[in-house]
Amino acid sequence: MRSGLALDNEVMAYTLLVKRPEDPLRFLLDLPLYADPGEAYDYRDVDPQLMGYAIEAVAGQTEEAFAREVL
Protein backbone atom coordinates (compact mmCIF):
# COMPACT_ATOMS: atom_id res chain seq x y z
CA MET A 1 0.00 0.00 0.00
CA ARG A 2 3.02 2.24 -0.53
CA SER A 3 3.46 2.23 -4.30
CA GLY A 4 2.61 5.92 -4.55
CA LEU A 5 0.43 5.30 -7.60
CA ALA A 6 -2.42 7.80 -7.91
CA LEU A 7 -5.52 5.68 -8.49
CA ASP A 8 -8.52 5.63 -6.17
CA ASN A 9 -10.34 2.32 -5.73
CA GLU A 10 -13.56 3.51 -7.39
CA VAL A 11 -11.69 4.73 -10.46
CA MET A 12 -9.62 1.54 -10.60
CA ALA A 13 -12.66 -0.72 -10.48
CA TYR A 14 -14.42 1.27 -13.20
CA THR A 15 -11.33 1.52 -15.38
CA LEU A 16 -10.24 -2.12 -15.15
CA LEU A 17 -13.68 -3.76 -15.14
CA VAL A 18 -15.72 -1.46 -17.39
CA LYS A 19 -13.28 0.35 -19.65
CA ARG A 20 -10.94 -2.68 -19.76
CA PRO A 21 -7.64 -1.26 -21.01
CA GLU A 22 -5.89 -3.41 -23.60
CA ASP A 23 -2.86 -3.83 -21.32
CA PRO A 24 -4.00 -3.43 -17.69
CA LEU A 25 -0.51 -3.82 -16.25
CA ARG A 26 0.92 -1.11 -18.53
CA PHE A 27 -2.04 1.12 -17.62
CA LEU A 28 -1.26 0.73 -13.91
CA LEU A 29 2.48 1.23 -14.31
CA ASP A 30 1.94 4.39 -16.35
CA LEU A 31 -0.12 6.06 -13.61
CA PRO A 32 1.19 9.27 -12.08
CA LEU A 33 2.47 9.22 -8.50
CA TYR A 34 0.84 11.00 -5.57
CA ALA A 35 3.97 10.30 -3.48
CA ASP A 36 7.36 8.70 -3.95
CA PRO A 37 7.14 4.90 -3.67
CA GLY A 38 7.48 3.85 -0.04
CA GLU A 39 6.91 7.37 1.31
CA ALA A 40 3.18 7.33 2.07
CA TYR A 41 0.65 4.67 3.04
CA ASP A 42 -2.76 4.72 1.42
CA TYR A 43 -5.16 1.79 1.16
CA ARG A 44 -5.53 1.27 -2.57
CA ASP A 45 -6.40 -1.82 -4.58
CA VAL A 46 -3.76 -0.97 -7.15
CA ASP A 47 -0.96 -2.31 -4.93
CA PRO A 48 -2.29 -5.86 -4.45
CA GLN A 49 -3.23 -5.87 -8.14
CA LEU A 50 0.41 -5.21 -9.01
CA MET A 51 1.48 -7.95 -6.60
CA GLY A 52 -0.80 -10.35 -8.46
CA TYR A 53 0.90 -9.48 -11.75
CA ALA A 54 4.30 -10.04 -10.10
CA ILE A 55 3.24 -13.46 -8.77
CA GLU A 56 2.03 -14.47 -12.23
CA ALA A 57 5.29 -13.35 -13.83
CA VAL A 58 7.52 -15.14 -11.33
CA ALA A 59 5.39 -18.29 -11.01
CA GLY A 60 4.70 -18.56 -14.74
CA GLN A 61 1.03 -19.24 -14.06
CA THR A 62 -2.13 -17.45 -13.03
CA GLU A 63 -2.65 -16.33 -9.45
CA GLU A 64 -5.42 -18.89 -9.11
CA ALA A 65 -3.25 -21.77 -10.35
CA PHE A 66 -0.41 -20.65 -8.09
CA ALA A 67 -2.71 -20.47 -5.06
CA ARG A 68 -4.20 -23.90 -5.75
CA GLU A 69 -0.72 -25.41 -6.06
CA VAL A 70 1.01 -23.65 -3.17
CA LEU A 71 -1.67 -22.80 -0.63
N, CA, C and O atoms as a CHARMM CRD file, in Angstrom:
* protein
*
  284
    1    1 MET  N      0.81600  -1.18600   0.00000 PROA 1      0.00000
    2    1 MET  CA     0.00000   0.00000   0.00000 PROA 1      0.00000
    3    1 MET  C      0.86700   1.26100   0.00000 PROA 1      0.00000
    4    1 MET  O      0.44300   2.32800   0.44400 PROA 1      0.00000
    5    2 ARG  N      2.08700   1.10900  -0.50800 PROA 2      0.00000
    6    2 ARG  CA     3.01700   2.24100  -0.53100 PROA 2      0.00000
    7    2 ARG  C      3.62000   2.47300  -1.91500 PROA 2      0.00000
    8    2 ARG  O      4.71700   3.02000  -2.02900 PROA 2      0.00000
    9    3 SER  N      2.91600   2.06600  -2.95400 PROA 3      0.00000
   10    3 SER  CA     3.45900   2.23000  -4.30400 PROA 3      0.00000
   11    3 SER  C      3.54000   3.69400  -4.71600 PROA 3      0.00000
   12    3 SER  O      4.39000   4.06800  -5.52400 PROA 3      0.00000
   13    4 GLY  N      2.66500   4.51800  -4.16500 PROA 4      0.00000
   14    4 GLY  CA     2.61300   5.91700  -4.54700 PROA 4      0.00000
   15    4 GLY  C      1.79800   6.17700  -5.79700 PROA 4      0.00000
   16    4 GLY  O      1.68900   7.32200  -6.23500 PROA 4      0.00000
   17    5 LEU  N      1.22300   5.13400  -6.38100 PROA 5      0.00000
   18    5 LEU  CA     0.43300   5.29800  -7.60500 PROA 5      0.00000
   19    5 LEU  C     -0.88500   5.99800  -7.30600 PROA 5      0.00000
   20    5 LEU  O     -1.58500   5.64100  -6.35800 PROA 5      0.00000
   21    6 ALA  N     -1.21500   6.98200  -8.10900 PROA 6      0.00000
   22    6 ALA  CA    -2.41800   7.80000  -7.90500 PROA 6      0.00000
   23    6 ALA  C     -3.60700   7.16600  -8.62700 PROA 6      0.00000
   24    6 ALA  O     -3.86400   7.45600  -9.79500 PROA 6      0.00000
   25    7 LEU  N     -4.32100   6.30300  -7.91900 PROA 7      0.00000
   26    7 LEU  CA    -5.51700   5.67700  -8.48800 PROA 7      0.00000
   27    7 LEU  C     -6.43500   5.25700  -7.35000 PROA 7      0.00000
   28    7 LEU  O     -6.14700   4.30400  -6.62600 PROA 7      0.00000
   29    8 ASP  N     -7.54100   5.97400  -7.19800 PROA 8      0.00000
   30    8 ASP  CA    -8.51700   5.62800  -6.16700 PROA 8      0.00000
   31    8 ASP  C     -9.21800   4.32700  -6.52600 PROA 8      0.00000
   32    8 ASP  O     -9.32000   3.97300  -7.70000 PROA 8      0.00000
   33    9 ASN  N     -9.70200   3.61800  -5.51200 PROA 9      0.00000
   34    9 ASN  CA   -10.34300   2.31900  -5.72600 PROA 9      0.00000
   35    9 ASN  C    -11.54100   2.38100  -6.66300 PROA 9      0.00000
   36    9 ASN  O    -11.71600   1.49800  -7.50200 PROA 9      0.00000
   37   10 GLU  N    -12.37500   3.42300  -6.52800 PROA 10     0.00000
   38   10 GLU  CA   -13.55900   3.51100  -7.38500 PROA 10     0.00000
   39   10 GLU  C    -13.16300   3.67400  -8.85200 PROA 10     0.00000
   40   10 GLU  O    -13.75400   3.05800  -9.73900 PROA 10     0.00000
   41   11 VAL  N    -12.16600   4.50200  -9.08900 PROA 11     0.00000
   42   11 VAL  CA   -11.69300   4.72600 -10.45600 PROA 11     0.00000
   43   11 VAL  C    -11.03800   3.45800 -10.99300 PROA 11     0.00000
   44   11 VAL  O    -11.22200   3.10900 -12.15900 PROA 11     0.00000
   45   12 MET  N    -10.28200   2.77200 -10.15400 PROA 12     0.00000
   46   12 MET  CA    -9.61900   1.54300 -10.59700 PROA 12     0.00000
   47   12 MET  C    -10.64900   0.49600 -11.00600 PROA 12     0.00000
   48   12 MET  O    -10.53400  -0.10800 -12.07200 PROA 12     0.00000
   49   13 ALA  N    -11.64500   0.28200 -10.16900 PROA 13     0.00000
   50   13 ALA  CA   -12.66500  -0.72100 -10.48300 PROA 13     0.00000
   51   13 ALA  C    -13.35000  -0.38300 -11.79400 PROA 13     0.00000
   52   13 ALA  O    -13.51800  -1.25600 -12.64600 PROA 13     0.00000
   53   14 TYR  N    -13.74500   0.85600 -11.96700 PROA 14     0.00000
   54   14 TYR  CA   -14.41600   1.27000 -13.19800 PROA 14     0.00000
   55   14 TYR  C    -13.48600   1.10000 -14.39900 PROA 14     0.00000
   56   14 TYR  O    -13.88600   0.55900 -15.42900 PROA 14     0.00000
   57   15 THR  N    -12.26700   1.55700 -14.26100 PROA 15     0.00000
   58   15 THR  CA   -11.33300   1.51800 -15.38400 PROA 15     0.00000
   59   15 THR  C    -10.99800   0.08600 -15.78700 PROA 15     0.00000
   60   15 THR  O    -11.03900  -0.25000 -16.97100 PROA 15     0.00000
   61   16 LEU  N    -10.66600  -0.76200 -14.81000 PROA 16     0.00000
   62   16 LEU  CA   -10.24400  -2.12200 -15.14900 PROA 16     0.00000
   63   16 LEU  C    -11.40500  -3.03800 -15.52300 PROA 16     0.00000
   64   16 LEU  O    -11.25200  -3.91400 -16.37500 PROA 16     0.00000
   65   17 LEU  N    -12.56700  -2.84400 -14.89500 PROA 17     0.00000
   66   17 LEU  CA   -13.68200  -3.75600 -15.13900 PROA 17     0.00000
   67   17 LEU  C    -14.64700  -3.28500 -16.22400 PROA 17     0.00000
   68   17 LEU  O    -15.26800  -4.10800 -16.89700 PROA 17     0.00000
   69   18 VAL  N    -14.77700  -1.98500 -16.39900 PROA 18     0.00000
   70   18 VAL  CA   -15.72000  -1.46100 -17.38600 PROA 18     0.00000
   71   18 VAL  C    -14.99000  -1.01200 -18.65500 PROA 18     0.00000
   72   18 VAL  O    -15.32800  -1.43900 -19.75900 PROA 18     0.00000
   73   19 LYS  N    -14.00600  -0.16200 -18.48800 PROA 19     0.00000
   74   19 LYS  CA   -13.28000   0.35000 -19.65100 PROA 19     0.00000
   75   19 LYS  C    -12.31900  -0.69400 -20.23200 PROA 19     0.00000
   76   19 LYS  O    -12.05100  -0.69900 -21.43300 PROA 19     0.00000
   77   20 ARG  N    -11.80900  -1.56500 -19.37800 PROA 20     0.00000
   78   20 ARG  CA   -10.93800  -2.67600 -19.75700 PROA 20     0.00000
   79   20 ARG  C     -9.80700  -2.26300 -20.70000 PROA 20     0.00000
   80   20 ARG  O     -9.88300  -2.50500 -21.90500 PROA 20     0.00000
   81   21 PRO  N     -8.75900  -1.64200 -20.15700 PROA 21     0.00000
   82   21 PRO  CA    -7.64300  -1.26000 -21.00700 PROA 21     0.00000
   83   21 PRO  C     -7.01600  -2.48600 -21.66300 PROA 21     0.00000
   84   21 PRO  O     -7.02800  -3.58000 -21.09800 PROA 21     0.00000
   85   22 GLU  N     -6.47400  -2.29300 -22.85100 PROA 22     0.00000
   86   22 GLU  CA    -5.88800  -3.40700 -23.59800 PROA 22     0.00000
   87   22 GLU  C     -4.77100  -4.08500 -22.80500 PROA 22     0.00000
   88   22 GLU  O     -4.66000  -5.31100 -22.81100 PROA 22     0.00000
   89   23 ASP  N     -3.95700  -3.30300 -22.13300 PROA 23     0.00000
   90   23 ASP  CA    -2.85900  -3.83200 -21.31600 PROA 23     0.00000
   91   23 ASP  C     -2.99900  -3.26600 -19.89800 PROA 23     0.00000
   92   23 ASP  O     -2.43900  -2.21200 -19.59400 PROA 23     0.00000
   93   24 PRO  N     -3.74300  -3.96100 -19.03300 PROA 24     0.00000
   94   24 PRO  CA    -4.00400  -3.42700 -17.69400 PROA 24     0.00000
   95   24 PRO  C     -2.73400  -3.16200 -16.88600 PROA 24     0.00000
   96   24 PRO  O     -2.66300  -2.17000 -16.16100 PROA 24     0.00000
   97   25 LEU  N     -1.74400  -4.02400 -17.00000 PROA 25     0.00000
   98   25 LEU  CA    -0.50900  -3.81800 -16.25400 PROA 25     0.00000
   99   25 LEU  C      0.18500  -2.53800 -16.71100 PROA 25     0.00000
  100   25 LEU  O      0.62200  -1.74300 -15.87900 PROA 25     0.00000
  101   26 ARG  N      0.29100  -2.33300 -18.00100 PROA 26     0.00000
  102   26 ARG  CA     0.92400  -1.11500 -18.52700 PROA 26     0.00000
  103   26 ARG  C      0.13700   0.11100 -18.07200 PROA 26     0.00000
  104   26 ARG  O      0.72500   1.13100 -17.71100 PROA 26     0.00000
  105   27 PHE  N     -1.19900   0.01100 -18.08900 PROA 27     0.00000
  106   27 PHE  CA    -2.03600   1.12100 -17.62100 PROA 27     0.00000
  107   27 PHE  C     -1.67600   1.48300 -16.18300 PROA 27     0.00000
  108   27 PHE  O     -1.50000   2.65900 -15.86400 PROA 27     0.00000
  109   28 LEU  N     -1.56500   0.48000 -15.31400 PROA 28     0.00000
  110   28 LEU  CA    -1.25900   0.73100 -13.91200 PROA 28     0.00000
  111   28 LEU  C      0.14100   1.30300 -13.73600 PROA 28     0.00000
  112   28 LEU  O      0.33900   2.23400 -12.95500 PROA 28     0.00000
  113   29 LEU  N      1.10000   0.76100 -14.44800 PROA 29     0.00000
  114   29 LEU  CA     2.48300   1.22600 -14.30700 PROA 29     0.00000
  115   29 LEU  C      2.69600   2.63100 -14.86100 PROA 29     0.00000
  116   29 LEU  O      3.63600   3.32100 -14.46500 PROA 29     0.00000
  117   30 ASP  N      1.83500   3.05300 -15.76800 PROA 30     0.00000
  118   30 ASP  CA     1.94200   4.39000 -16.35000 PROA 30     0.00000
  119   30 ASP  C      1.22200   5.46700 -15.53600 PROA 30     0.00000
  120   30 ASP  O      1.23900   6.63800 -15.91600 PROA 30     0.00000
  121   31 LEU  N      0.59800   5.09300 -14.43700 PROA 31     0.00000
  122   31 LEU  CA    -0.11700   6.06400 -13.60900 PROA 31     0.00000
  123   31 LEU  C      0.84100   7.08000 -12.99100 PROA 31     0.00000
  124   31 LEU  O      1.99500   6.75900 -12.70500 PROA 31     0.00000
  125   32 PRO  N      0.36000   8.29700 -12.78900 PROA 32     0.00000
  126   32 PRO  CA     1.19400   9.27000 -12.08200 PROA 32     0.00000
  127   32 PRO  C      1.31000   8.88100 -10.59900 PROA 32     0.00000
  128   32 PRO  O      0.53800   8.06200 -10.10000 PROA 32     0.00000
  129   33 LEU  N      2.26700   9.47000  -9.92100 PROA 33     0.00000
  130   33 LEU  CA     2.46800   9.21900  -8.49800 PROA 33     0.00000
  131   33 LEU  C      1.87400  10.34600  -7.66800 PROA 33     0.00000
  132   33 LEU  O      1.94900  11.51400  -8.05100 PROA 33     0.00000
  133   34 TYR  N      1.27900   9.99400  -6.52700 PROA 34     0.00000
  134   34 TYR  CA     0.83700  11.00400  -5.57100 PROA 34     0.00000
  135   34 TYR  C      1.90900  11.19600  -4.50300 PROA 34     0.00000
  136   34 TYR  O      1.89200  12.18500  -3.77000 PROA 34     0.00000
  137   35 ALA  N      2.84300  10.24600  -4.41700 PROA 35     0.00000
  138   35 ALA  CA     3.96600  10.30100  -3.48100 PROA 35     0.00000
  139   35 ALA  C      5.06900   9.40000  -4.02300 PROA 35     0.00000
  140   35 ALA  O      4.81000   8.53200  -4.85700 PROA 35     0.00000
  141   36 ASP  N      6.28000   9.60000  -3.55900 PROA 36     0.00000
  142   36 ASP  CA     7.35600   8.70200  -3.95300 PROA 36     0.00000
  143   36 ASP  C      7.06600   7.31100  -3.40700 PROA 36     0.00000
  144   36 ASP  O      6.55900   7.18900  -2.29200 PROA 36     0.00000
  145   37 PRO  N      7.37500   6.25100  -4.16400 PROA 37     0.00000
  146   37 PRO  CA     7.14400   4.89600  -3.66900 PROA 37     0.00000
  147   37 PRO  C      7.79400   4.69000  -2.29700 PROA 37     0.00000
  148   37 PRO  O      8.95600   5.03500  -2.08000 PROA 37     0.00000
  149   38 GLY  N      7.01200   4.12300  -1.38500 PROA 38     0.00000
  150   38 GLY  CA     7.48200   3.84700  -0.03900 PROA 38     0.00000
  151   38 GLY  C      7.31400   4.99900   0.93600 PROA 38     0.00000
  152   38 GLY  O      7.47600   4.80300   2.14000 PROA 38     0.00000
  153   39 GLU  N      6.99700   6.18700   0.45900 PROA 39     0.00000
  154   39 GLU  CA     6.91400   7.36700   1.31300 PROA 39     0.00000
  155   39 GLU  C      5.58800   7.50800   2.06300 PROA 39     0.00000
  156   39 GLU  O      5.57500   7.98100   3.19900 PROA 39     0.00000
  157   40 ALA  N      4.49000   7.11000   1.45500 PROA 40     0.00000
  158   40 ALA  CA     3.17700   7.33300   2.06800 PROA 40     0.00000
  159   40 ALA  C      2.32900   6.06200   1.97000 PROA 40     0.00000
  160   40 ALA  O      2.37400   5.34000   0.97400 PROA 40     0.00000
  161   41 TYR  N      1.56400   5.81200   3.01900 PROA 41     0.00000
  162   41 TYR  CA     0.65000   4.66700   3.04000 PROA 41     0.00000
  163   41 TYR  C     -0.74600   5.15500   2.66800 PROA 41     0.00000
  164   41 TYR  O     -1.23000   6.16000   3.18900 PROA 41     0.00000
  165   42 ASP  N     -1.37600   4.42700   1.76200 PROA 42     0.00000
  166   42 ASP  CA    -2.76500   4.71800   1.42400 PROA 42     0.00000
  167   42 ASP  C     -3.38800   3.42300   0.93400 PROA 42     0.00000
  168   42 ASP  O     -2.87300   2.78700   0.01400 PROA 42     0.00000
  169   43 TYR  N     -4.51000   3.02900   1.55500 PROA 43     0.00000
  170   43 TYR  CA    -5.16500   1.78500   1.15600 PROA 43     0.00000
  171   43 TYR  C     -5.72300   1.94000  -0.24600 PROA 43     0.00000
  172   43 TYR  O     -6.67600   2.68500  -0.47500 PROA 43     0.00000
  173   44 ARG  N     -5.11600   1.23000  -1.17300 PROA 44     0.00000
  174   44 ARG  CA    -5.53300   1.26800  -2.57300 PROA 44     0.00000
  175   44 ARG  C     -5.41800  -0.12800  -3.15800 PROA 44     0.00000
  176   44 ARG  O     -4.45900  -0.85100  -2.88700 PROA 44     0.00000
  177   45 ASP  N     -6.39600  -0.49700  -3.95600 PROA 45     0.00000
  178   45 ASP  CA    -6.40500  -1.82500  -4.57600 PROA 45     0.00000
  179   45 ASP  C     -5.33400  -1.98700  -5.64200 PROA 45     0.00000
  180   45 ASP  O     -5.03000  -3.10800  -6.05000 PROA 45     0.00000
  181   46 VAL  N     -4.76300  -0.88400  -6.09600 PROA 46     0.00000
  182   46 VAL  CA    -3.76100  -0.96500  -7.15100 PROA 46     0.00000
  183   46 VAL  C     -2.53200  -1.75100  -6.67300 PROA 46     0.00000
  184   46 VAL  O     -1.92000  -2.46200  -7.47000 PROA 46     0.00000
  185   47 ASP  N     -2.16400  -1.64000  -5.41300 PROA 47     0.00000
  186   47 ASP  CA    -0.95700  -2.30600  -4.92600 PROA 47     0.00000
  187   47 ASP  C     -1.08700  -3.83400  -4.91500 PROA 47     0.00000
  188   47 ASP  O     -0.19400  -4.50900  -5.42700 PROA 47     0.00000
  189   48 PRO  N     -2.16100  -4.41200  -4.35400 PROA 48     0.00000
  190   48 PRO  CA    -2.29200  -5.86200  -4.44800 PROA 48     0.00000
  191   48 PRO  C     -2.48600  -6.33800  -5.89100 PROA 48     0.00000
  192   48 PRO  O     -2.09800  -7.45600  -6.23100 PROA 48     0.00000
  193   49 GLN  N     -3.08000  -5.50300  -6.73100 PROA 49     0.00000
  194   49 GLN  CA    -3.23100  -5.86600  -8.14000 PROA 49     0.00000
  195   49 GLN  C     -1.85500  -6.03000  -8.77900 PROA 49     0.00000
  196   49 GLN  O     -1.62000  -6.98300  -9.52200 PROA 49     0.00000
  197   50 LEU  N     -0.95300  -5.10300  -8.49200 PROA 50     0.00000
  198   50 LEU  CA     0.41200  -5.20700  -9.00600 PROA 50     0.00000
  199   50 LEU  C      1.11900  -6.43500  -8.45000 PROA 50     0.00000
  200   50 LEU  O      1.88200  -7.08500  -9.16500 PROA 50     0.00000
  201   51 MET  N      0.87500  -6.75900  -7.18900 PROA 51     0.00000
  202   51 MET  CA     1.47500  -7.95300  -6.59600 PROA 51     0.00000
  203   51 MET  C      0.99700  -9.20400  -7.32500 PROA 51     0.00000
  204   51 MET  O      1.76800 -10.13900  -7.53900 PROA 51     0.00000
  205   52 GLY  N     -0.27400  -9.21600  -7.70400 PROA 52     0.00000
  206   52 GLY  CA    -0.79600 -10.35100  -8.46500 PROA 52     0.00000
  207   52 GLY  C     -0.08600 -10.52200  -9.79400 PROA 52     0.00000
  208   52 GLY  O      0.23300 -11.64200 -10.19200 PROA 52     0.00000
  209   53 TYR  N      0.16500  -9.40800 -10.48800 PROA 53     0.00000
  210   53 TYR  CA     0.90300  -9.48100 -11.74800 PROA 53     0.00000
  211   53 TYR  C      2.32500  -9.99000 -11.51100 PROA 53     0.00000
  212   53 TYR  O      2.85300 -10.74800 -12.32500 PROA 53     0.00000
  213   54 ALA  N      2.94200  -9.58300 -10.41400 PROA 54     0.00000
  214   54 ALA  CA     4.29800 -10.04300 -10.09700 PROA 54     0.00000
  215   54 ALA  C      4.30900 -11.53800  -9.81700 PROA 54     0.00000
  216   54 ALA  O      5.20000 -12.24900 -10.28200 PROA 54     0.00000
  217   55 ILE  N      3.33000 -12.02300  -9.06200 PROA 55     0.00000
  218   55 ILE  CA     3.23700 -13.46000  -8.77400 PROA 55     0.00000
  219   55 ILE  C      3.09700 -14.24700 -10.07100 PROA 55     0.00000
  220   55 ILE  O      3.77000 -15.25900 -10.26500 PROA 55     0.00000
  221   56 GLU  N      2.22300 -13.78200 -10.95500 PROA 56     0.00000
  222   56 GLU  CA     2.03100 -14.47300 -12.22800 PROA 56     0.00000
  223   56 GLU  C      3.31500 -14.50900 -13.04600 PROA 56     0.00000
  224   56 GLU  O      3.63400 -15.52500 -13.66300 PROA 56     0.00000
  225   57 ALA  N      4.04700 -13.40400 -13.05200 PROA 57     0.00000
  226   57 ALA  CA     5.29000 -13.34500 -13.83200 PROA 57     0.00000
  227   57 ALA  C      6.34400 -14.29200 -13.26600 PROA 57     0.00000
  228   57 ALA  O      7.01000 -15.00100 -14.02000 PROA 57     0.00000
  229   58 VAL  N      6.49900 -14.30800 -11.95200 PROA 58     0.00000
  230   58 VAL  CA     7.52400 -15.13900 -11.32800 PROA 58     0.00000
  231   58 VAL  C      7.13200 -16.61500 -11.35500 PROA 58     0.00000
  232   58 VAL  O      7.96700 -17.48000 -11.62200 PROA 58     0.00000
  233   59 ALA  N      5.85600 -16.89900 -11.07700 PROA 59     0.00000
  234   59 ALA  CA     5.39200 -18.29200 -11.01200 PROA 59     0.00000
  235   59 ALA  C      5.15200 -18.89400 -12.39100 PROA 59     0.00000
  236   59 ALA  O      5.13600 -20.11600 -12.54100 PROA 59     0.00000
  237   60 GLY  N      4.96700 -18.04500 -13.39400 PROA 60     0.00000
  238   60 GLY  CA     4.69800 -18.56200 -14.73900 PROA 60     0.00000
  239   60 GLY  C      3.31800 -19.16600 -14.87600 PROA 60     0.00000
  240   60 GLY  O      3.08500 -20.00500 -15.74500 PROA 60     0.00000
  241   61 GLN  N      2.40500 -18.74500 -14.02500 PROA 61     0.00000
  242   61 GLN  CA     1.02800 -19.23800 -14.06300 PROA 61     0.00000
  243   61 GLN  C      0.11600 -18.19300 -13.44900 PROA 61     0.00000
  244   61 GLN  O      0.57900 -17.21200 -12.86800 PROA 61     0.00000
  245   62 THR  N     -1.18200 -18.41000 -13.58400 PROA 62     0.00000
  246   62 THR  CA    -2.13200 -17.44500 -13.03100 PROA 62     0.00000
  247   62 THR  C     -2.06500 -17.46000 -11.50200 PROA 62     0.00000
  248   62 THR  O     -1.57300 -18.40800 -10.89000 PROA 62     0.00000
  249   63 GLU  N     -2.57200 -16.38500 -10.91100 PROA 63     0.00000
  250   63 GLU  CA    -2.64900 -16.33300  -9.44900 PROA 63     0.00000
  251   63 GLU  C     -3.45700 -17.50700  -8.91400 PROA 63     0.00000
  252   63 GLU  O     -3.07400 -18.13400  -7.92600 PROA 63     0.00000
  253   64 GLU  N     -4.56400 -17.79900  -9.56200 PROA 64     0.00000
  254   64 GLU  CA    -5.42400 -18.89000  -9.10700 PROA 64     0.00000
  255   64 GLU  C     -4.68300 -20.22200  -9.14600 PROA 64     0.00000
  256   64 GLU  O     -4.73600 -20.98700  -8.18300 PROA 64     0.00000
  257   65 ALA  N     -3.99300 -20.50500 -10.24700 PROA 65     0.00000
  258   65 ALA  CA    -3.24700 -21.76800 -10.35200 PROA 65     0.00000
  259   65 ALA  C     -2.14100 -21.82400  -9.30000 PROA 65     0.00000
  260   65 ALA  O     -1.91800 -22.86400  -8.68100 PROA 65     0.00000
  261   66 PHE  N     -1.46300 -20.71700  -9.10400 PROA 66     0.00000
  262   66 PHE  CA    -0.40800 -20.65100  -8.09000 PROA 66     0.00000
  263   66 PHE  C     -0.97600 -20.92400  -6.70600 PROA 66     0.00000
  264   66 PHE  O     -0.40600 -21.70400  -5.94300 PROA 66     0.00000
  265   67 ALA  N     -2.09600 -20.28500  -6.37500 PROA 67     0.00000
  266   67 ALA  CA    -2.70900 -20.47500  -5.06300 PROA 67     0.00000
  267   67 ALA  C     -3.15200 -21.92200  -4.86600 PROA 67     0.00000
  268   67 ALA  O     -2.94300 -22.49300  -3.79600 PROA 67     0.00000
  269   68 ARG  N     -3.74800 -22.50600  -5.87000 PROA 68     0.00000
  270   68 ARG  CA    -4.19500 -23.90400  -5.74700 PROA 68     0.00000
  271   68 ARG  C     -3.01100 -24.84100  -5.51800 PROA 68     0.00000
  272   68 ARG  O     -3.11200 -25.80700  -4.76100 PROA 68     0.00000
  273   69 GLU  N     -1.90300 -24.55300  -6.16800 PROA 69     0.00000
  274   69 GLU  CA    -0.71600 -25.41200  -6.06300 PROA 69     0.00000
  275   69 GLU  C      0.01600 -25.21400  -4.73600 PROA 69     0.00000
  276   69 GLU  O      0.45500 -26.18300  -4.11700 PROA 69     0.00000
  277   70 VAL  N      0.14500 -23.97500  -4.30500 PROA 70     0.00000
  278   70 VAL  CA     1.01000 -23.65200  -3.17400 PROA 70     0.00000
  279   70 VAL  C      0.26900 -23.53800  -1.84500 PROA 70     0.00000
  280   70 VAL  O      0.79300 -23.92000  -0.79900 PROA 70     0.00000
  281   71 LEU  N     -0.95400 -23.00900  -1.89400 PROA 71     0.00000
  282   71 LEU  CA    -1.66800 -22.79600  -0.63000 PROA 71     0.00000
  283   71 LEU  C     -2.39700 -24.04000  -0.25400 PROA 71     0.00000
  284   71 LEU  O     -3.06400 -24.07600   0.78000 PROA 71     0.00000
